[in-house]
Amino acid sequence: MKPITNQLTNWAISKIKEEYPEDVALLIALEGHDVDGDGHGKCFDYFVPATDRGNELSRTFIINGIGYDLYPRSWERTERTAALEDEVISCLGSAKILYSRSEADTARFEAIRQQLFANLADKTFVYQKALEKLDTAMDLYRTLMFESRAYQVRMAVGYIAHYLSEVVTFLNGTYTKDRSDGMLPHLRGLTKLPDSFLAYYEAILRTQSESDLKNLAYLLISTTRGFIQAYKPEKADTADSLDFANLADWYQEISLWWRCLYYFCRIGNADAAFIEACQLQSELNIISQEFKLPEMDLLGAYDASNLAALNTRAAEWEQAIITAVEAHGCSINRYDSFETFLAAE
């Protein structure tokens, strides 16, 4: 069956010129979206409306068994695509303008396309977008762990693989241009991939076991998490430029937590000590990054049968923070008595 690409393109352009000359800004085609040479993306894929009335051009129909969807993408959605907030980046990056209402419309579209390419070249920008996709994949994984229906498991794993593929693609500074042959050709063409990423992806395509699929999803997330860390941008701030007076304030506010933890360890209350240590660990995670301090592993010392080890570890990190504050010329407001406090006020 011979594609009717040209006839459909001519029909759409004539329809715009005759009925929507001021209401449709652009008619767009996409290369690489057809299946078995049917040309369904080459005749047109979408249009950009200029007015609300322009949305009326929208059509869905089937000719000789081939479905066509002439749908609107607003200027606002096009801008979101440039910001990597849309699912199909190729709708902008690989777009071919078939019709334009004016040179201004063409220029506006091309400016948005160039913003897409600039964003893909911005390592800090794509790192943040990659983190968002990774978070989405991990949220899906949490749900997947409680799913037992085979088709739902496979669907969830498929979406996890999709979002992680986008993570890897963004960090390579590009986007998926052509899915007509699947994702593997695209992934194989990327310069950098997480360890065993392709092997896990291919295994997902082959396995029939729900438990194996869940395990492969975990492995795919794990290797991608390790991969993404290498792209974390360096912060401009140096340790010397950080305000350690803020760390002193933080310590003065949080110091009671240490006292509580020491008490619970001393009386052997593992439950209370565990809760207190979890809260303190969360805070330590934040300030260790903010003030470029060593990674502070507190909970690694937790043992319900040996709280003395947790007590010792907590004391080590407390002293490390005090030392960091004083090493940067700041002081902690500590007083031996109420009278000493009053004398300082």
N, C-alpha and C positions, 0 to 999 in steps of 0.2 A: 504494500500500500504506500503510495507516494504522499509525503507530507504536504499539507496545503498551507505551508508557512506564509508564503508571499500573499496569497489571497486573504488570509486572516489579518495580516498586518495592514494591508490596504483597506480592508473593511473597517478595522479599528480606527485608523487615521481619518478615514472619510467620516466616520461616525462622530469623531471629536470635532473635526472642522465644521461639519454641518449643524450639529446639535449642541456642542459644548465648547465653542471657540474661546470663550472667556472663563470657562469653568474647569478646564483640565490643563495643567502646566506641562506635564511630561508623560510620554508613553515609553515604558522600559521593557527591554528583553534581557534574558539571561542565557549565556552560553553554558553548556555542560550540565543542563538540568533535564535534557530529554532522555527518554528510555527507548532503547532499540531503534534509535533514529527517527522517533516520531515527531521531533521538532517542536514539542509543545511549549518549550520555554523560549524558543527563538522567534516565534511569531509575536509574542508579547508575554510578559509575566504580570506586570502591575502598572498602574498609572498613579501620578501624583495629582490629586485634586487641588484646584486653586480656590474653589468655593464649596460650600455645602452641597450645592446643586450638582457639582462635578461628581459626587459620590454615586449619583444615579447611573453613571456609565457602567457600574459594576455588573458583571455577567458571569454565570456558570452554565456550561453546556457541554454536550458530548457530540462529536462528529466522527462517524466511522469508528466508534469504539474508543476514541481518544478524548479524555476530559480536558476542558479548558476552564481556567479560573482567571478572569480579568478582574483584579481586585485593587482597591485603593491603598496606598501607603502615603500617609500624610507627611508634610515637611517635618513635623515634630517627631514622627516615628523614624524618619530618615536620619535625623540628628541623633536619636537614641541609638540607631544602628552604628553610627560613627563613634559613639561612646561605648561600643561593645556591650550594649544593653539589650540587644535584639538577638533572637535565636539564629537567624540566617544572615550572617555578615556579608555573604556573597551577593545578596540582593543590592548592596551598595557597591562593594568592591569590584564585582564582576559585571556591573550593569552596562548595558548598551542602550543609548538613547535613540529611540526610533522616531520620535516626534517631540518637538519642543514648541511651546507657545511663543517664546521670545528668547532672545540672547540672554536676557537677565535671568530667566528660569534655568537656562543651561549653566550659566555662570554660578548660580546659587547651588545647583546640584553638584557641580564639579568642586566647589569650595568645600562642601560637606564631605565629599569623597576624599579630598586631600586631608581633611581633618582626621578621617578614619586612618589613613596611612601614617599621619603624624602620631596618632595615639598608639598605633601598633609599634612604632619605632621608639616610643617613650617607655623605657624599662620600668620606671616607677609606676606608671599608669597600668601597664599590662600585668605587673606583679600584683597590684591590688585587685584587678579584675580576675586574675587567676585564683587568688585567695577566695573570692566570692563564689566562683565555680566549684572550688574544692569544698567549701562549706556546704553548698547545695548537694554535692555528691555524698558527703558525710551524713547529712540529714536523711537522705534517702537510705543510706546504709543502716541507720538506727531503726527505721521502719522495717527494712528488709529482714532484720534479725528476728522479728516476731511474725513473719509471714510464712505460711505453710503451703499455700496453693501454688502449684508449679508454674502456672502461667503468670501469676503476679510476681513470683520470684524472678522469673526470666525477664519480665518487663523492667523491674526495678534495677536489675543488674545491667540491662541494656542502657538505661538512662544514666546510671553511674559511669559506665564506660564512655558514654557520649560526653558527659560534663568533664570527665578527666581528660578526654581527648582534646577538648577545647582548652583546658588548662595548658596542656603541652603545646598546643598550636599557638596560643597567645604568647607563651614564653619564647617561642621561636620567631616571634615578630610577624606572624602571618595569620591567615584565616583559611577555613576549608573552602576551596574554590569549586570543587566538583565532587558530588557524591554519587554520580551515576554508576560508578563501579564499586561502591562501598567505601568504607573508611580506610581499609588497609593500604591501598595505594597512596593515599594522602599521608598516612602515618609513616610509611616507609620512606617517603620523600623528605621528611623533616630532618634537619641537621642533628638535633639533639633529642634524645628520648630518655625517660627514666629506665633504670635497669630492669630488664625482663618485661617491659611494658608490652611489647609486641607479642611475646610468648603468652602472657596472661590474656591479652585481648583475643588471640587466636584460640586459646583454650576455652574461653567463654563461648565462642561460636560452636565448638564441638561437643561440649559436655552436656549430658542429659540429667545429671544428678543435681537436685536442689541444694544439697549440702556443699557439693563442690562449687556450684555457682556462687554461693555465699562466701566461701573461702577465697575464690578468685577475685570477688569484689573487694574483699579485705586486702588481698595482696596488691591489687591495682591501686587502691587508695594509699596503702603504705608506701609503695615505691614512688608514687607521685608526690606525697608529702615530703619525702627525702629530697626529691628532685627540685621541688619549688624553693627549698631553703637556700639553694645555691644562687638564686636570683633575687634574694632579699636585698633591697637597696641599702647602701651605707648611709647612716644618718649624718647630716652635716655637722651636728654638734659634736664636740670633743669633750672628754671628761673635764678638761680645764674650764670650759665655757658653761658647764652645768651649775646651777645654783644649789649648792649642797645645804644651804640654809633651809631649803624646802625639805630635804631629807631629814634634817634635824627636827623640823616641825612634825614630819610624818612619824618619826621615832617617838617623840614626846606623846603623840596621840595614841600610838599603838603599844607603847611600853607596858601598859597594863595587861595586854594579852600575854606577854612573856611571863609576867608574874603569875597569872592564872594557870598557864601551862606548867610552870615549875611546881605550883601547889598540887595540881592534879597528878603530876608524876610522883611527887613525894608521898602522897597518900595512896597511890596505887589505883586510881580511878581511870582505867583504860578508856572507858566510854567518853568521859568528859575530856580527857587528854587528847583523844583522837579528834573530837569535834574542834577543839581549840587549835590543834595543830593544822587541821585542814584550812581553817580560816586564816591562820598566820601564813601558811604556804601560799595561799592565793595572793596575799599582799606582797610576799617576798618575790613571787614571780613577776609582779608588776614593777617593783622598784629596782630589781636587778637589771631589767631591761632599760628602764628610764634613766638610771644613773650609771649604766655600763659597769655594773658590778658582776662578779662571778655568778654562775648559776647556783642558786641556793636550794639544795636538796635537804629539806627538813624531814618530810614524811618517809624518806628512805630509811630513816633510823627507827621508825615506829615498830614496836614489838610489844604486844599486850602483856607478855610475860617478862619484859625487861624494859620498863619505862625509863630506867636510868640512862639508857643509850639515847633516847629521845631528848631527855633533859640536857644531856651533854651537847648534843648537836644543836639544840636551840640556843644554848649559851654561846657556842662558837659563832653562830650567825649574828647573835645580838652584839657580840664584841666586834665582829667584822664591820657592822654598820656604824658603831660608835667610832671605830678607828677611821673609817672612810670620811665621816663628818669632820672629825678633828684634823685629819690630814689635809683637808681643803680649807683650813682656817676658820671653820665654823665651830660653834659651841652648842652644847645641849644644856638646857635650863634645868639643872639638878640642884636640889637644896637638901642639906642635912636635917633641917628642922623648919618648923613654921616660922620661927623668929628670923631665921636666915632668909626665908622667902620674903617676909615683910620688909626686911632691911634692904632687899634688892628692888622692891617696888617703888 
